[in-house]
């Protein structure tokens, strides 16, 4: 499938169960209406439920571990995520970082399973290092801007996109920290990012469902104007 441009609707663990499903169904409608690739993250226990009630969003796990079937009590098995309906996963988020060794192994496990990997990096330098591991998407976001509503300056976006393209042009670039409005989405995609996403920018909006639609339409507009 064509993965870019894209939007990540990322409620983290603020939503679960019926509330998570409600926003997922709304996001699914937006994906169908706009043709935009939308990744929807949810708690592990909600993956199957959301997959069974949506058709267009890519249901996305919040993390995964590099183990294979067998021993590994308490860890997150990739095969179980895929069986439940996940099509993608986040790795190395600031709230759940991985060691370099585990990160590399897990990216490779994701490839084996056909799961899209979205790997977080908190600086241009780290984004370049992560790109060498060949994930599908690098989410380059300064950790101190997460949830602040303050977007990284334009040079951060352009520098990051250029740096990753020089290492591996097949790795997609996501810029998201501090993104909270449709205008923010438009700007980072117009500057060169392949996609963006939000948590508080969506959940704190007067109507989160409307905000998802506004963001999606802004991304499509920016992409078409590039």
Z-matrix of the N, CA and C atoms (Angstrom, degrees):
N
C 1 1.456
C 2 1.522 1 110.57
N 3 1.316 2 115.96 1 155.57
C 4 1.457 3 120.85 2 175.19
C 5 1.524 4 107.66 3 -77.45
N 6 1.322 5 116.83 4 120.56
C 7 1.467 6 119.69 5 -173.14
C 8 1.524 7 112.95 6 -98.46
N 9 1.315 8 118.17 7 -10.97
C 10 1.459 9 118.55 8 -177.56
C 11 1.519 10 110.50 9 -124.10
N 12 1.325 11 116.50 10 147.19
C 13 1.465 12 127.38 11 -3.69
C 14 1.526 13 110.35 12 -73.17
N 15 1.333 14 115.68 13 171.96
C 16 1.459 15 118.19 14 -177.22
C 17 1.525 16 111.30 15 -151.46
N 18 1.329 17 113.93 16 160.91
C 19 1.462 18 122.97 17 175.06
C 20 1.518 19 108.27 18 -127.62
N 21 1.326 20 116.37 19 135.95
C 22 1.460 21 120.88 20 174.28
C 23 1.525 22 108.68 21 -107.31
N 24 1.320 23 115.85 22 115.77
C 25 1.463 24 122.05 23 173.33
C 26 1.522 25 105.65 24 -92.66
N 27 1.326 26 116.06 25 111.58
C 28 1.464 27 120.33 26 -166.40
C 29 1.534 28 112.12 27 -126.05
N 30 1.336 29 117.59 28 79.57
C 31 1.466 30 120.01 29 -179.99
C 32 1.533 31 114.78 30 -69.65
N 33 1.338 32 117.03 31 -3.20
C 34 1.467 33 121.03 32 -176.72
C 35 1.533 34 109.02 33 52.94
N 36 1.338 35 116.80 34 -126.50
C 37 1.469 36 119.03 35 177.80
C 38 1.528 37 111.36 36 -112.79
N 39 1.323 38 116.00 37 18.56
C 40 1.464 39 119.81 38 175.21
C 41 1.533 40 110.29 39 -71.65
N 42 1.321 41 115.94 40 -31.88
C 43 1.461 42 120.67 41 177.94
C 44 1.520 43 109.43 42 -116.98
N 45 1.312 44 115.94 43 147.35
C 46 1.463 45 120.97 44 176.31
C 47 1.522 46 107.56 45 -157.04
N 48 1.305 47 116.26 46 163.39
C 49 1.458 48 120.73 47 176.90
C 50 1.511 49 113.14 48 58.25
N 51 1.332 50 116.88 49 -130.78
C 52 1.461 51 121.76 50 -173.49
C 53 1.523 52 112.91 51 -63.38
N 54 1.342 53 116.99 52 -37.02
C 55 1.465 54 119.35 53 179.67
C 56 1.523 55 111.21 54 -67.01
N 57 1.315 56 116.64 55 -39.41
C 58 1.456 57 121.61 56 176.81
C 59 1.528 58 110.20 57 -63.90
N 60 1.322 59 115.80 58 -45.10
C 61 1.463 60 120.91 59 179.86
C 62 1.533 61 110.96 60 -62.30
N 63 1.306 62 117.19 61 -40.30
C 64 1.459 63 121.85 62 -178.89
C 65 1.525 64 111.13 63 -59.82
N 66 1.335 65 116.75 64 -46.17
C 67 1.466 66 119.82 65 179.12
C 68 1.525 67 111.05 66 -70.93
N 69 1.332 68 116.79 67 -33.62
C 70 1.467 69 120.26 68 178.08
C 71 1.522 70 111.12 69 -63.66
N 72 1.322 71 117.23 70 -42.13
C 73 1.466 72 121.10 71 179.63
C 74 1.529 73 110.26 72 -64.73
N 75 1.329 74 116.61 73 -40.57
C 76 1.460 75 120.21 74 176.89
C 77 1.529 76 110.94 75 -64.18
N 78 1.325 77 116.43 76 -41.50
C 79 1.465 78 120.74 77 178.63
C 80 1.521 79 111.27 78 -65.43
N 81 1.320 80 115.60 79 -35.73
C 82 1.463 81 121.40 80 177.89
C 83 1.532 82 110.35 81 -61.19
N 84 1.320 83 116.24 82 -41.18
C 85 1.468 84 121.25 83 178.19
C 86 1.518 85 110.59 84 -65.26
N 87 1.325 86 117.05 85 -40.09
C 88 1.461 87 120.98 86 177.84
C 89 1.531 88 110.42 87 -63.49
N 90 1.326 89 116.70 88 -43.46
C 91 1.469 90 120.70 89 178.64
C 92 1.520 91 110.53 90 -60.34
N 93 1.323 92 116.62 91 -41.81
C 94 1.469 93 120.64 92 179.40
C 95 1.525 94 111.18 93 -66.14
N 96 1.331 95 116.63 94 -41.53
C 97 1.468 96 120.72 95 -176.30
C 98 1.524 97 113.20 96 -72.34
N 99 1.339 98 116.74 97 -36.00
C 100 1.469 99 120.29 98 -174.03
C 101 1.522 100 113.72 99 -98.28
N 102 1.335 101 116.54 100 -19.54
C 103 1.461 102 119.84 101 -174.62
C 104 1.520 103 113.01 102 77.76
N 105 1.325 104 116.94 103 5.31
C 106 1.463 105 121.37 104 -178.65
C 107 1.528 106 110.50 105 -79.76
N 108 1.319 107 116.21 106 142.53
C 109 1.458 108 120.47 107 172.31
C 110 1.531 109 108.16 108 -72.41
N 111 1.320 110 117.16 109 123.21
C 112 1.462 111 121.51 110 178.14
C 113 1.522 112 109.32 111 -122.91
N 114 1.327 113 115.07 112 122.74
C 115 1.458 114 121.70 113 173.07
C 116 1.529 115 106.93 114 -93.47
N 117 1.329 116 117.00 115 132.77
C 118 1.458 117 120.88 116 178.57
C 119 1.522 118 108.67 117 -120.85
N 120 1.328 119 116.88 118 115.80
C 121 1.454 120 119.90 119 -179.76
C 122 1.524 121 110.80 120 -90.32
N 123 1.318 122 115.31 121 152.34
C 124 1.462 123 119.92 122 179.27
C 125 1.525 124 109.54 123 -159.27
N 126 1.335 125 117.50 124 163.84
C 127 1.466 126 120.15 125 174.62
C 128 1.530 127 110.47 126 -59.42
N 129 1.318 128 116.61 127 152.73
C 130 1.465 129 120.96 128 -177.01
C 131 1.524 130 112.43 129 -53.19
N 132 1.326 131 116.21 130 -41.35
C 133 1.462 132 120.13 131 -174.79
C 134 1.521 133 113.01 132 -68.42
N 135 1.335 134 117.04 133 -15.74
C 136 1.464 135 120.97 134 -179.17
C 137 1.524 136 113.84 135 -97.19
N 138 1.319 137 117.82 136 -5.24
C 139 1.466 138 120.87 137 -173.76
C 140 1.526 139 111.45 138 -57.93
N 141 1.315 140 117.38 139 -51.87
C 142 1.469 141 120.07 140 -176.00
C 143 1.532 142 111.11 141 -63.20
N 144 1.317 143 117.30 142 -43.23
C 145 1.457 144 120.88 143 -179.83
C 146 1.530 145 111.10 144 -59.89
N 147 1.322 146 116.32 145 -46.18
C 148 1.463 147 119.28 146 -178.14
C 149 1.521 148 110.99 147 -68.81
N 150 1.308 149 117.16 148 -39.65
C 151 1.465 150 120.14 149 177.96
C 152 1.525 151 111.00 150 -60.51
N 153 1.309 152 117.15 151 -39.86
C 154 1.467 153 121.17 152 -177.09
C 155 1.528 154 112.81 153 -72.08
N 156 1.336 155 117.33 154 -15.51
C 157 1.468 156 120.30 155 -177.89
C 158 1.527 157 113.59 156 -114.30
N 159 1.331 158 117.53 157 8.74
C 160 1.465 159 121.06 158 178.23
C 161 1.523 160 110.23 159 -133.07
N 162 1.317 161 115.57 160 160.76
C 163 1.467 162 120.81 161 -179.50
C 164 1.523 163 113.33 162 -126.46
N 165 1.316 164 117.66 163 -24.39
C 166 1.464 165 120.28 164 -168.56
C 167 1.523 166 114.31 165 -113.50
N 168 1.333 167 118.54 166 -29.47
C 169 1.462 168 119.18 167 178.65
C 170 1.530 169 109.71 168 -75.58
N 171 1.320 170 115.18 169 154.66
C 172 1.460 171 120.83 170 172.85
C 173 1.525 172 106.86 171 -95.73
N 174 1.320 173 116.34 172 109.48
C 175 1.462 174 120.72 173 -178.26
C 176 1.530 175 107.78 174 -68.87
N 177 1.328 176 115.36 175 129.55
C 178 1.466 177 120.61 176 -168.36
C 179 1.520 178 111.75 177 -125.37
N 180 1.333 179 115.58 178 126.06
C 181 1.461 180 121.22 179 178.54
C 182 1.527 181 109.69 180 -78.23
N 183 1.325 182 115.89 181 154.85
C 184 1.457 183 120.46 182 -176.83
C 185 1.526 184 113.43 183 -80.83
N 186 1.319 185 117.43 184 -17.19
C 187 1.460 186 121.39 185 175.67
C 188 1.524 187 108.51 186 -173.14
N 189 1.310 188 116.60 187 -177.11
C 190 1.462 189 122.76 188 176.99
C 191 1.518 190 107.11 189 -163.31
N 192 1.312 191 116.59 190 157.77
C 193 1.466 192 121.38 191 175.77
C 194 1.529 193 109.49 192 -112.66
N 195 1.336 194 117.70 193 160.45
C 196 1.467 195 120.07 194 -173.33
C 197 1.516 196 115.47 195 -82.47
N 198 1.330 197 118.38 196 8.05
C 199 1.462 198 119.23 197 -175.41
C 200 1.538 199 111.69 198 -71.65
N 201 1.309 200 114.76 199 163.11
C 202 1.463 201 123.51 200 173.76
C 203 1.528 202 107.49 201 -111.79
N 204 1.341 203 118.28 202 166.45
C 205 1.467 204 119.77 203 -178.62
C 206 1.526 205 112.34 204 -52.71
N 207 1.315 206 115.70 205 134.94
C 208 1.459 207 121.02 206 -177.93
C 209 1.513 208 109.48 207 139.42
N 210 1.315 209 116.64 208 -133.91
C 211 1.459 210 120.39 209 179.70
C 212 1.529 211 109.98 210 -72.06
N 213 1.328 212 115.73 211 155.63
C 214 1.463 213 119.54 212 179.34
C 215 1.512 214 111.35 213 141.52
N 216 1.311 215 116.21 214 40.14
C 217 1.459 216 122.48 215 -177.28
C 218 1.537 217 111.03 216 -52.25
N 219 1.329 218 116.10 217 126.80
C 220 1.458 219 120.42 218 176.20
C 221 1.505 220 114.89 219 89.73
N 222 1.328 221 117.75 220 -10.66
C 223 1.463 222 120.99 221 178.62
C 224 1.532 223 110.13 222 -92.18
N 225 1.322 224 115.79 223 166.26
C 226 1.472 225 120.91 224 -175.31
C 227 1.525 226 109.33 225 -98.88
N 228 1.318 227 115.51 226 113.35
C 229 1.460 228 122.86 227 -177.15
C 230 1.525 229 110.79 228 -86.66
N 231 1.321 230 116.43 229 127.75
C 232 1.455 231 120.98 230 -178.76
C 233 1.510 232 113.62 231 -59.41
N 234 1.327 233 116.40 232 -41.50
C 235 1.461 234 119.74 233 -179.99
C 236 1.528 235 111.89 234 -59.69
N 237 1.328 236 116.89 235 -36.40
C 238 1.457 237 119.96 236 179.84
C 239 1.524 238 111.22 237 -69.86
N 240 1.328 239 116.92 238 -35.52
C 241 1.464 240 120.60 239 176.73
C 242 1.527 241 110.44 240 -64.06
N 243 1.319 242 115.13 241 -46.06
C 244 1.468 243 118.88 242 -178.72
C 245 1.524 244 110.76 243 -65.85
N 246 1.302 245 116.94 244 -41.97
C 247 1.462 246 121.39 245 179.56
C 248 1.534 247 111.13 246 -61.77
N 249 1.330 248 116.25 247 -34.42
C 250 1.461 249 120.73 248 179.96
C 251 1.527 250 112.22 249 -75.71
N 252 1.347 251 116.79 250 -19.55
C 253 1.450 252 119.49 251 176.82
C 254 1.513 253 115.99 252 122.01
N 255 1.329 254 117.28 253 4.27
C 256 1.462 255 119.33 254 177.77
C 257 1.526 256 110.05 255 -68.69
N 258 1.328 257 115.22 256 142.31
C 259 1.457 258 120.72 257 175.76
C 260 1.509 259 112.47 258 -115.70
N 261 1.329 260 115.56 259 -8.08
C 262 1.462 261 120.80 260 -177.64
C 263 1.519 262 108.87 261 -155.32
N 264 1.334 263 115.96 262 170.84
C 265 1.451 264 120.44 263 179.03
C 266 1.519 265 110.56 264 -155.66
N 267 1.317 266 115.18 265 149.66
C 268 1.458 267 122.17 266 171.63
C 269 1.519 268 108.79 267 -89.36
N 270 1.314 269 115.67 268 150.80
C 271 1.457 270 121.19 269 173.94
C 272 1.525 271 109.42 270 -141.48
N 273 1.327 272 115.94 271 145.04
C 274 1.459 273 122.62 272 170.62
C 275 1.524 274 113.84 273 67.65
N 276 1.327 275 117.62 274 27.33
C 277 1.457 276 119.52 275 175.77
C 278 1.533 277 108.94 276 -63.17
N 279 1.327 278 115.88 277 152.75
C 280 1.467 279 120.64 278 -178.82
C 281 1.523 280 112.07 279 -56.32
N 282 1.340 281 116.71 280 -27.41
C 283 1.456 282 121.03 281 179.83
C 284 1.530 283 112.43 282 -87.13
N 285 1.344 284 116.99 283 -4.49
C 286 1.469 285 120.95 284 179.75
C 287 1.535 286 109.25 285 -156.58
N 288 1.339 287 116.56 286 65.65
C 289 1.468 288 120.22 287 -175.33
C 290 1.527 289 112.64 288 -72.77
N 291 1.334 290 114.59 289 158.33
C 292 1.462 291 121.18 290 178.06
C 293 1.521 292 110.29 291 -120.23
N 294 1.324 293 116.17 292 156.19
C 295 1.458 294 119.70 293 170.97
C 296 1.526 295 108.14 294 -69.92
N 297 1.297 296 116.26 295 159.14
C 298 1.471 297 121.00 296 -179.66
C 299 1.523 298 110.72 297 -57.67
N 300 1.323 299 116.11 298 -42.52
C 301 1.459 300 120.97 299 -179.10
C 302 1.524 301 111.54 300 -63.79
N 303 1.330 302 116.53 301 -48.17
C 304 1.464 303 120.32 302 179.94
C 305 1.529 304 111.42 303 -64.29
N 306 1.325 305 116.07 304 -37.82
C 307 1.459 306 120.05 305 -179.04
C 308 1.523 307 110.51 306 -62.45
N 309 1.315 308 116.34 307 -46.80
C 310 1.467 309 120.36 308 -179.87
C 311 1.531 310 111.09 309 -62.66
N 312 1.331 311 116.39 310 -43.93
C 313 1.461 312 120.13 311 179.85
C 314 1.531 313 111.20 312 -63.97
N 315 1.324 314 116.41 313 -38.99
C 316 1.465 315 119.75 314 -176.71
C 317 1.517 316 111.39 315 -72.28
N 318 1.329 317 117.59 316 -37.46
C 319 1.473 318 120.40 317 174.90
C 320 1.528 319 109.51 318 -59.02
N 321 1.313 320 116.50 319 -43.28
C 322 1.468 321 120.00 320 179.76
C 323 1.530 322 111.75 321 -67.31
N 324 1.342 323 117.30 322 -37.28
C 325 1.466 324 120.09 323 176.31
C 326 1.529 325 110.39 324 -63.94
N 327 1.326 326 116.32 325 -39.49
C 328 1.465 327 120.32 326 178.03
C 329 1.524 328 110.55 327 -60.83
N 330 1.321 329 116.48 328 -41.90
C 331 1.469 330 120.30 329 178.23
C 332 1.522 331 110.76 330 -61.63
N 333 1.332 332 116.52 331 -43.30
C 334 1.464 333 120.85 332 -179.93
C 335 1.524 334 111.15 333 -59.37
N 336 1.336 335 115.96 334 -34.15
C 337 1.459 336 121.19 335 -175.94
C 338 1.525 337 113.59 336 -92.89
N 339 1.320 338 116.52 337 -4.17
C 340 1.459 339 119.65 338 -178.85
C 341 1.513 340 113.13 339 74.31
N 342 1.335 341 117.08 340 27.14
C 343 1.457 342 122.35 341 178.46
C 344 1.529 343 109.70 342 -98.88
N 345 1.314 344 116.82 343 135.84
C 346 1.464 345 121.96 344 178.75
C 347 1.527 346 108.78 345 -74.57
N 348 1.327 347 116.72 346 129.57
C 349 1.467 348 120.29 347 -179.91
C 350 1.523 349 110.76 348 -103.80
N 351 1.341 350 115.11 349 129.01
C 352 1.461 351 122.81 350 175.12
C 353 1.520 352 105.72 351 -114.48
N 354 1.328 353 116.61 352 109.21
C 355 1.461 354 120.85 353 -171.53
C 356 1.523 355 110.59 354 -110.43
N 357 1.321 356 116.10 355 128.82
C 358 1.460 357 122.00 356 -175.99
C 359 1.528 358 111.66 357 -86.35
N 360 1.324 359 115.35 358 144.67
C 361 1.462 360 123.04 359 175.91
C 362 1.523 361 107.71 360 -143.04
N 363 1.334 362 117.60 361 141.89
C 364 1.469 363 118.74 362 -172.42
C 365 1.527 364 114.43 363 -102.94
N 366 1.325 365 117.18 364 9.21
C 367 1.467 366 120.35 365 177.29
C 368 1.519 367 108.45 366 -158.92
N 369 1.325 368 116.48 367 166.93
C 370 1.464 369 119.99 368 177.22
C 371 1.529 370 110.08 369 -62.26
N 372 1.322 371 116.17 370 -38.95
C 373 1.472 372 120.19 371 179.98
C 374 1.523 373 110.98 372 -62.72
N 375 1.330 374 116.45 373 -45.99
C 376 1.463 375 119.34 374 179.28
C 377 1.526 376 111.12 375 -67.74
N 378 1.327 377 116.64 376 -36.03
C 379 1.467 378 120.33 377 177.86
C 380 1.523 379 110.74 378 -61.11
N 381 1.318 380 116.20 379 -39.81
C 382 1.471 381 120.07 380 178.26
C 383 1.526 382 110.51 381 -65.68
N 384 1.324 383 116.60 382 -41.76
C 385 1.463 384 120.34 383 -180.00
C 386 1.525 385 110.86 384 -64.57
N 387 1.327 386 116.14 385 -44.22
C 388 1.465 387 120.92 386 179.63
C 389 1.522 388 110.57 387 -63.14
N 390 1.325 389 117.41 388 -37.53
C 391 1.469 390 121.40 389 -179.44
C 392 1.521 391 112.05 390 -60.09
N 393 1.316 392 116.74 391 -29.21
C 394 1.466 393 120.43 392 178.60
C 395 1.526 394 111.93 393 -66.49
N 396 1.337 395 117.15 394 -18.88
C 397 1.460 396 121.31 395 178.79
C 398 1.528 397 111.99 396 -86.08
N 399 1.335 398 116.36 397 -3.65
C 400 1.461 399 123.39 398 175.87
C 401 1.532 400 114.51 399 61.02
N 402 1.333 401 117.46 400 50.88
C 403 1.465 402 118.71 401 170.21
C 404 1.525 403 108.48 402 -73.01
N 405 1.307 404 117.31 403 172.98
C 406 1.465 405 119.34 404 177.06
C 407 1.523 406 111.40 405 -77.58
N 408 1.330 407 116.06 406 -40.59
C 409 1.462 408 122.01 407 -177.24
C 410 1.520 409 108.97 408 -136.68
N 411 1.327 410 116.74 409 136.29
C 412 1.459 411 121.44 410 171.12
C 413 1.519 412 108.04 411 -107.14
N 414 1.326 413 116.13 412 122.50
C 415 1.456 414 121.91 413 174.56
C 416 1.521 415 107.10 414 -95.24
N 417 1.317 416 115.47 415 103.37
C 418 1.460 417 120.85 416 -177.48
C 419 1.518 418 109.02 417 -97.37
N 420 1.327 419 116.31 418 106.58
C 421 1.463 420 119.17 419 -177.96
C 422 1.524 421 110.63 420 -142.88
N 423 1.332 422 116.85 421 125.31
C 424 1.463 423 119.07 422 173.84
C 425 1.528 424 109.39 423 -60.48
N 426 1.318 425 116.66 424 121.52
C 427 1.460 426 121.20 425 -174.09
C 428 1.521 427 112.88 426 -56.19
N 429 1.335 428 117.17 427 -35.11
C 430 1.457 429 119.08 428 -175.82
C 431 1.525 430 113.68 429 -72.42
N 432 1.340 431 117.42 430 -5.89
C 433 1.459 432 120.12 431 177.89
C 434 1.533 433 112.88 432 -99.50
N 435 1.336 434 116.75 433 -8.11
C 436 1.462 435 119.81 434 -177.31
C 437 1.527 436 109.80 435 -61.81
N 438 1.325 437 115.54 436 125.67
C 439 1.453 438 121.06 437 176.21
C 440 1.517 439 115.52 438 78.35
N 441 1.344 440 117.25 439 3.33
C 442 1.465 441 119.57 440 -176.24
C 443 1.521 442 113.30 441 -89.78
N 444 1.334 443 117.26 442 -19.69
C 445 1.455 444 120.23 443 -173.19
C 446 1.515 445 112.32 444 79.78
N 447 1.327 446 116.56 445 0.68
C 448 1.462 447 121.68 446 178.12
C 449 1.527 448 108.53 447 -99.94
N 450 1.329 449 116.09 448 119.68
C 451 1.461 450 121.04 449 -175.87
C 452 1.525 451 110.05 450 -87.73
N 453 1.331 452 117.05 451 145.21
C 454 1.461 453 120.40 452 174.60
C 455 1.523 454 109.25 453 -59.72
N 456 1.337 455 116.45 454 148.87
C 457 1.465 456 118.40 455 -176.57
C 458 1.531 457 111.08 456 -66.87
N 459 1.330 458 115.19 457 164.19
C 460 1.465 459 120.77 458 -174.08
C 461 1.521 460 112.60 459 -57.92
N 462 1.319 461 117.00 460 -35.95
C 463 1.468 462 119.77 461 -177.53
C 464 1.527 463 111.13 462 -65.40
N 465 1.341 464 117.14 463 -31.76
C 466 1.465 465 119.83 464 177.44
C 467 1.527 466 109.88 465 -62.34
N 468 1.329 467 115.81 466 -43.05
C 469 1.461 468 120.08 467 -179.97
C 470 1.522 469 111.26 468 -65.51
N 471 1.309 470 117.16 469 -49.81
C 472 1.468 471 119.97 470 -177.51
C 473 1.525 472 111.26 471 -66.14
N 474 1.331 473 117.25 472 -40.99
C 475 1.474 474 120.51 473 -179.92
C 476 1.522 475 111.20 474 -64.94
N 477 1.332 476 116.48 475 -40.56
C 478 1.460 477 120.62 476 -178.80
C 479 1.526 478 110.83 477 -67.33
N 480 1.325 479 116.55 478 -44.66
C 481 1.467 480 120.06 479 179.41
C 482 1.523 481 111.01 480 -60.95
N 483 1.310 482 115.96 481 -42.11
C 484 1.473 483 120.46 482 -179.85
C 485 1.529 484 111.01 483 -66.40
N 486 1.334 485 116.34 484 -44.30
C 487 1.462 486 120.55 485 -176.89
C 488 1.524 487 111.42 486 -63.93
N 489 1.324 488 117.43 487 -42.46
C 490 1.462 489 120.53 488 -179.41
C 491 1.524 490 111.03 489 -70.04
N 492 1.322 491 116.90 490 -39.08
C 493 1.466 492 120.43 491 179.00
C 494 1.519 493 111.55 492 -62.20
N 495 1.313 494 116.83 493 -34.38
C 496 1.469 495 120.50 494 179.45
C 497 1.527 496 111.80 495 -68.65
N 498 1.323 497 116.82 496 -29.40
C 499 1.464 498 120.95 497 179.31
C 500 1.517 499 111.50 498 -84.35
N 501 1.333 500 116.42 499 -47.84
C 502 1.463 501 120.69 500 179.97
C 503 1.532 502 108.87 501 -156.39
N 504 1.319 503 117.69 502 101.91
C 505 1.466 504 120.33 503 -177.89
C 506 1.524 505 113.81 504 -65.57
N 507 1.331 506 117.33 505 -12.27
C 508 1.469 507 120.17 506 178.63
C 509 1.527 508 112.59 507 -83.21
N 510 1.324 509 117.55 508 -13.70
C 511 1.458 510 121.13 509 177.88
C 512 1.527 511 108.40 510 -80.73
N 513 1.325 512 116.83 511 123.96
C 514 1.458 513 120.69 512 179.99
C 515 1.524 514 110.09 513 -81.07
N 516 1.331 515 115.51 514 150.14
C 517 1.466 516 121.02 515 -175.82
C 518 1.519 517 110.43 516 -112.46
N 519 1.331 518 115.53 517 127.14
C 520 1.463 519 122.16 518 176.18
C 521 1.525 520 108.13 519 -116.07
N 522 1.323 521 116.36 520 127.95
C 523 1.458 522 122.68 521 174.68
C 524 1.517 523 106.82 522 -116.91
N 525 1.340 524 117.72 523 122.77
C 526 1.465 525 117.69 524 -171.34
C 527 1.521 526 115.95 525 -142.73
N 528 1.322 527 120.09 526 -22.63
C 529 1.461 528 119.24 527 -172.00
C 530 1.523 529 111.19 528 -60.15
N 531 1.326 530 115.66 529 127.48
C 532 1.455 531 120.45 530 179.53
C 533 1.511 532 114.69 531 82.40
N 534 1.327 533 117.79 532 -7.63
C 535 1.469 534 120.63 533 179.39
C 536 1.530 535 108.73 534 -66.56
N 537 1.328 536 115.83 535 124.11
C 538 1.466 537 118.09 536 -176.36
C 539 1.518 538 114.19 537 -137.97
N 540 1.333 539 118.11 538 -10.67
C 541 1.463 540 120.22 539 -177.93
C 542 1.528 541 110.47 540 -129.79
N 543 1.323 542 115.25 541 168.15
C 544 1.462 543 120.32 542 175.60
C 545 1.520 544 110.11 543 -62.58
N 546 1.331 545 116.88 544 -36.90
C 547 1.470 546 120.32 545 178.96
C 548 1.522 547 111.07 546 -62.71
N 549 1.340 548 116.98 547 -39.38
C 550 1.470 549 120.59 548 176.74
C 551 1.522 550 110.08 549 -60.34
N 552 1.324 551 116.08 550 -44.50
C 553 1.466 552 121.04 551 -179.94
C 554 1.526 553 110.40 552 -61.60
N 555 1.304 554 115.78 553 -46.09
C 556 1.467 555 121.27 554 179.72
C 557 1.530 556 109.88 555 -57.64
N 558 1.325 557 115.66 556 -46.01
C 559 1.460 558 120.05 557 -174.08
C 560 1.526 559 112.45 558 -65.01
N 561 1.351 560 117.91 559 -47.87
C 562 1.470 561 118.80 560 -175.87
C 563 1.531 562 111.56 561 -67.79
N 564 1.323 563 116.96 562 -33.83
C 565 1.466 564 119.19 563 177.95
C 566 1.524 565 110.26 564 -73.35
N 567 1.314 566 117.49 565 -39.08
C 568 1.468 567 120.64 566 177.44
C 569 1.531 568 110.87 567 -62.63
N 570 1.344 569 116.29 568 -31.59
C 571 1.463 570 121.10 569 -179.75
C 572 1.522 571 113.11 570 -78.08
N 573 1.350 572 117.35 571 -11.55
C 574 1.458 573 118.74 572 175.74
C 575 1.507 574 116.72 573 132.21
N 576 1.329 575 117.93 574 -10.76
C 577 1.467 576 119.41 575 178.31
C 578 1.524 577 110.40 576 -67.42
N 579 1.329 578 115.89 577 149.90
C 580 1.473 579 120.84 578 177.98
C 581 1.519 580 111.40 579 -84.27
N 582 1.324 581 116.45 580 -19.21
C 583 1.450 582 119.76 581 179.97
C 584 1.508 583 111.26 582 -171.77
N 585 1.324 584 114.94 583 175.73
C 586 1.451 585 121.46 584 179.76
C 587 1.522 586 108.26 585 -154.04
N 588 1.320 587 116.49 586 -175.25
C 589 1.458 588 119.58 587 -179.21
C 590 1.515 589 110.19 588 -175.02
N 591 1.312 590 115.83 589 178.47
C 592 1.459 591 119.22 590 -176.49
C 593 1.519 592 111.31 591 -160.12
N 594 1.323 593 114.23 592 158.38
C 595 1.459 594 122.80 593 170.25
C 596 1.527 595 108.64 594 -116.82
N 597 1.341 596 116.20 595 -76.62
C 598 1.470 597 119.72 596 -177.68
C 599 1.520 598 111.80 597 -63.62
N 600 1.334 599 117.58 598 -32.48
C 601 1.453 600 120.81 599 179.07
C 602 1.518 601 112.35 600 -60.04
N 603 1.325 602 115.91 601 -29.46
C 604 1.473 603 121.24 602 176.86
C 605 1.515 604 110.90 603 -89.83
N 606 1.335 605 116.89 604 -50.84
C 607 1.460 606 120.56 605 -172.18
C 608 1.529 607 113.43 606 -68.88
N 609 1.336 608 117.14 607 -27.84
C 610 1.467 609 120.52 608 -179.93
C 611 1.524 610 112.78 609 -91.58
N 612 1.314 611 117.19 610 -1.04
C 613 1.464 612 120.85 611 178.44
C 614 1.528 613 109.43 612 -68.37
N 615 1.347 614 117.91 613 154.41
C 616 1.464 615 120.65 614 177.44
C 617 1.529 616 112.22 615 -53.05
N 618 1.332 617 115.88 616 -37.88
C 619 1.463 618 121.91 617 175.37
C 620 1.523 619 107.90 618 -139.66
N 621 1.343 620 118.61 619 101.47
C 622 1.458 621 121.36 620 -177.51
C 623 1.531 622 113.94 621 -54.34
N 624 1.322 623 117.45 622 -35.98
C 625 1.465 624 120.38 623 -179.62
C 626 1.519 625 111.29 624 -64.96
N 627 1.326 626 115.98 625 -41.10
C 628 1.471 627 120.65 626 177.19
C 629 1.525 628 110.19 627 -65.97
N 630 1.340 629 116.15 628 -40.02
C 631 1.463 630 119.49 629 -179.88
C 632 1.527 631 111.38 630 -62.75
N 633 1.332 632 117.64 631 -39.78
C 634 1.469 633 119.95 632 176.67
C 635 1.525 634 110.42 633 -59.47
N 636 1.309 635 117.05 634 -44.05
C 637 1.466 636 120.70 635 179.68
C 638 1.533 637 111.02 636 -64.46
N 639 1.315 638 116.64 637 -43.40
C 640 1.471 639 120.38 638 179.30
C 641 1.521 640 110.90 639 -61.13
N 642 1.311 641 116.15 640 -43.49
C 643 1.464 642 120.47 641 179.88
C 644 1.522 643 111.15 642 -64.78
N 645 1.316 644 116.14 643 -44.40
C 646 1.469 645 120.46 644 -179.58
C 647 1.525 646 110.86 645 -61.19
N 648 1.303 647 116.77 646 -46.07
C 649 1.463 648 120.64 647 -179.45
C 650 1.524 649 110.91 648 -64.38
N 651 1.339 650 117.55 649 -36.34
C 652 1.463 651 121.21 650 178.69
C 653 1.528 652 111.22 651 -66.60
N 654 1.330 653 116.46 652 -39.48
C 655 1.471 654 120.59 653 178.84
C 656 1.528 655 110.54 654 -64.89
N 657 1.314 656 116.47 655 -45.82
C 658 1.469 657 120.32 656 179.06
C 659 1.526 658 110.39 657 -60.73
N 660 1.316 659 116.57 658 -42.92
C 661 1.471 660 121.12 659 179.59
C 662 1.531 661 111.03 660 -61.94
N 663 1.335 662 116.38 661 -47.30
C 664 1.461 663 120.30 662 179.75
C 665 1.523 664 111.92 663 -62.04
N 666 1.330 665 115.80 664 -40.89
C 667 1.469 666 120.23 665 -178.99
C 668 1.525 667 110.72 666 -64.53
N 669 1.311 668 115.69 667 -42.20
C 670 1.471 669 119.82 668 -179.65
C 671 1.524 670 112.98 669 -68.89
N 672 1.323 671 116.35 670 -20.61
C 673 1.470 672 120.46 671 -178.72
C 674 1.521 673 111.97 672 -94.51
N 675 1.307 674 118.91 673 -3.26
C 676 1.463 675 121.20 674 -179.17
C 677 1.514 676 111.49 675 -74.45
